[in-house]
Amino acid sequence: MLQTASNANLTVDGVAISASTNSVKDAITGVTLDLLAPTALDASGSSVSASINLSRDPSSVKTKVQNLVSAYNDVISMLGVVSDPKSTVDTYGGTLVGNSIVSTIRAQVRNMVIGNSNSPSGAMTALRDIGVTIDKSGQLQIDAAKLDGVLSTQFDDVVKMLSNNQENQTKFNPVAAGIAGESFKKLDTILDPIGGTLATLNQNQTSKINDYQKQMDALQTRLQEILKRYINQFSAMDSLVGQIKTTQTSLKSTFDGMMAAYTKN
């Protein structure tokens, strides 16, 4: 018999929840409730508390590890482009050739992924223990089979090594937060718009550009003054040449007259 569709209704910790689907994601943080059937009723007609079977889905952790690898490889590639004198990339290719800050950032970022966790657990001490390694070109690679294996058999150890089960950490929190927490603090030092590594670099480069612009303006002023002086000198020489030609014409006319007089005699 056909029935009119209706919302799923449930109560979690005394809070009534209504959802348009039987897959409820907002009732418990980090948990998706798949509602399989209505709860039973007791003798008085009241609903009996439902039992919950929890199963772990490691796919989100795997996706985040893959995103980390992609982001790291993008950063290393970008650092290579800005420091390559032969780069043909528009706008920023080769813009930081010889700048020591590139090597500093590259080393800091690399240490984030090869260093040991400040909250190791069991055999999980670093990203290499979950299958993340650096190849000879400096790029991160994932051993997918190893990652799947540790996520299925040592999930809690992996989480502790990565984050120490901490959430919403700030750079001021002294609690060990694993590789993720430490990396956040190091990245904040690099990216902080006030006093961060890149902000300081930007300020220094901007200051140099301003100094170069002042030098260019001063040079332009000097060149204009030199050009003006040369033009004045040329004008004076041109006037002098005109005067000499006039004198030449006058002298020639005089001499021609004298020669004519002597010839007649």
N, C-alpha and C positions, 0 to 999 in steps of 0.2 A: 504494500500500500504506500502511495506517495505521501510524504510529509513535508510541511512547510519548513524551509531552512531557518535555523535560528542560531544565535550566538552561543558560544560555549561559556558557561558560567561556573566559576570556581572560587573558593575562598582559601587564601594563603595567609597564615598568621593573623586570622581574623579580618583580613582585608578582602572585600568582595571584588572580583575581577571578571570583566566580560570581554570576550575576544571573538572576532569574526572567523577565527580559524581554530582548529584543534591543536595547532602548534603554537604555544604561548612562550614568548621569549622575555617578556618584561616582568614576570612575576618574581623570579629569583635571579639575582645578578649572576651572569655567567652560565645560567642553566636554561636550556630549552625544554619545556614540558610538552611531551607528546601525549595528548589525552586520548586514551584508547577506548574507554567505556565509562558510562556513568557510575558513580559510587553506589554501593548497596545501601539499602535502608534498614534501620534497626526495627525492633518491634513497635516502637512509637512512631515510626514513619520518618525519623530523622536520618540524614545522610551519615554514613559511617566514614571516618577518616580514610583517605585513600593511601595506599602504599606506593612508594616511588622506587623504581629501579633505575639507578644512575649508571650510565655508560659514558666513558670518556671519548671525546672526539679530538684527536691530536692534529687534525688537519689545519686548524687555525695557527698552531705553533709552527707547523711545517711551512705554512705560507709566509709567516713573519720571518722565518729564517731565510727563506728564498728571497724575500724583499730586502733583507739585510745584505745578502750577497750581491744582489743587483745594484743596490745603492752604493755599496763600497766600490764595486767595479766601475761605476759611473764616476765616482769621485777621483779614483786613481787615473782613469782615462782623461778626465778634465785637467788634472794636475800635469799630466804628460803633455797635453796640448798647449797649455799656457807657458810651459817651460821649454818647448821645442823651438829652436831658432828656425827650423825648416818647415814649421807648421804653415799650412795654407788655409786654415780655418779663419773665416771672416770674423772681425770685431775683436776677438780675444786671443787668437792664435799667436803664440810667441810673445805675449805681452809681459810675461814675468820671467824672461830668460835671465838666468844668473841671480835671481832673487832668492835669498836664503830662506825666505818664509815658505816657499814651496816645499823644500826639503823638510822643514820643521813640521808642516801640516801633514805631509805624507808619512813621516815617521810616527806622529801622534795617532793618526787614523789607523795605521798598520798595527800599532801596539794595542789598540782597542780590541782587535780581532785575534791577535796571537797571544795576548797576555792571559794569565791565569785569573780566574774568578776570585773575588774576595769572599765568596760564600760557596766554596766547593762542596759537593755532596757525593760520597762514595767514589766511584771512578770518574765522576764528571768534574773536571777542573778547568777545562777550556773548550773553546769551540771545536778544536780538533777532535775532541772526544765524542762529538756528535756528527762527525763527518765533514766538517768545514775546514778546508786547507787552502794554502796559497801556492799557486803553481809558479813555474820558473819565470813567467812574464809578470808576476806580481798581482795576478787576478785571483779572486776567491773561486773555489770550486766546491761543489757539494757531492759527497758520496751518498746518493739517495737511499741506497740499501741500508747503509749504516745509520742514517738519520731515522729511517722508518723503524729500524730495529730498536734503537734506544728509546724512541718515543712510545713504542708498544710495551717495552719491558722495564724501562727505567724513567718513566715519565716524571715522577716526583723529583728525582735527582736532577734531571735536565732543567726543570723549572727552577729549582733552588739554585743551580749553578748560573742560570741566566738572570734571575731576578730576585732570588731569595724570598719569593712569594710576596714581594712588596709591590704596591701600586701607587700611582700618582706621586712619585718621588720628586723632590725639588733639589736644587744644588746645595741647599742649606741643611738637608737632612743627613745626620751623621750615620744613620743605620746602613749597614752593608746591604747593597741591593744588587749584587751579582754583576755580571758583565754589562747588562743593559743599564743598570743604575750608574755604574762608573762611566760608561760611555756617554750617557746623558750629561754628566757633569763636565767631562772633557770637551764634548761638543759645545756645551754652553760657553766654556772658556774661549773656544774658537769663534763662535758665532755671536756672542753677546754684543749688541749694538753700542754698548758703552764700555769701552776698555777691552773688548774682545780682540783676539789676534787679527782677524780680518778687518775689524773696525779701525784698529791702529794702523794697519797697512794702508787702508783706504785714506786715512787722514794724512799719513806720511806722503803717499803718492799725490794726493791733492795739493799738499803744500809744495811739493816739487814742481808740479804743473804750474801752480801760481807763480813760483819763482822763475820758471822758464818763460812764462808769459811776460813777466815784468822785464826780463832780460831781452826778450824779443821786441817788446815795446820800446825799450831804450835803444836797441840796435836800429829799429825802424826810424826813430827820431834822429839818430846820428846820420843814417843814410840819407834822410831827407835834407838835413843840414848840409851834408857834403854835396848832394845833388844841387841844392840851391847855390852853393858856393861855386861849383863848376859852371853852372848856367850863367852866373854873374861874370865869371872869368871869361867864358866863351863870348858873352855879349861885349865885354870890354875889348877882347881880342878882335872881334868882328868889327867893332867901331874903329879900332886902331888900323886894321887892314884897310877899311874904307878911306880913312884919312890918308894913309900912305898912297893908296891908288889915286886919290885926288891930287896929292902932291906930285905923284909920278906924271899924271896927265898934264899938270901945270908946267912942270919942268920940261917935259917933252915938247910942249907947245912953245916954250921960250927958246929952247935949243933949235927947234925947227925954224923959228923966226930969225934967229941969229945966223943959221946956216943959209937961209934965203938971202939975207942981207949981204953976206960975204960973197955969195955966188954971183949976185948982180954986179958987184964991184970987180 
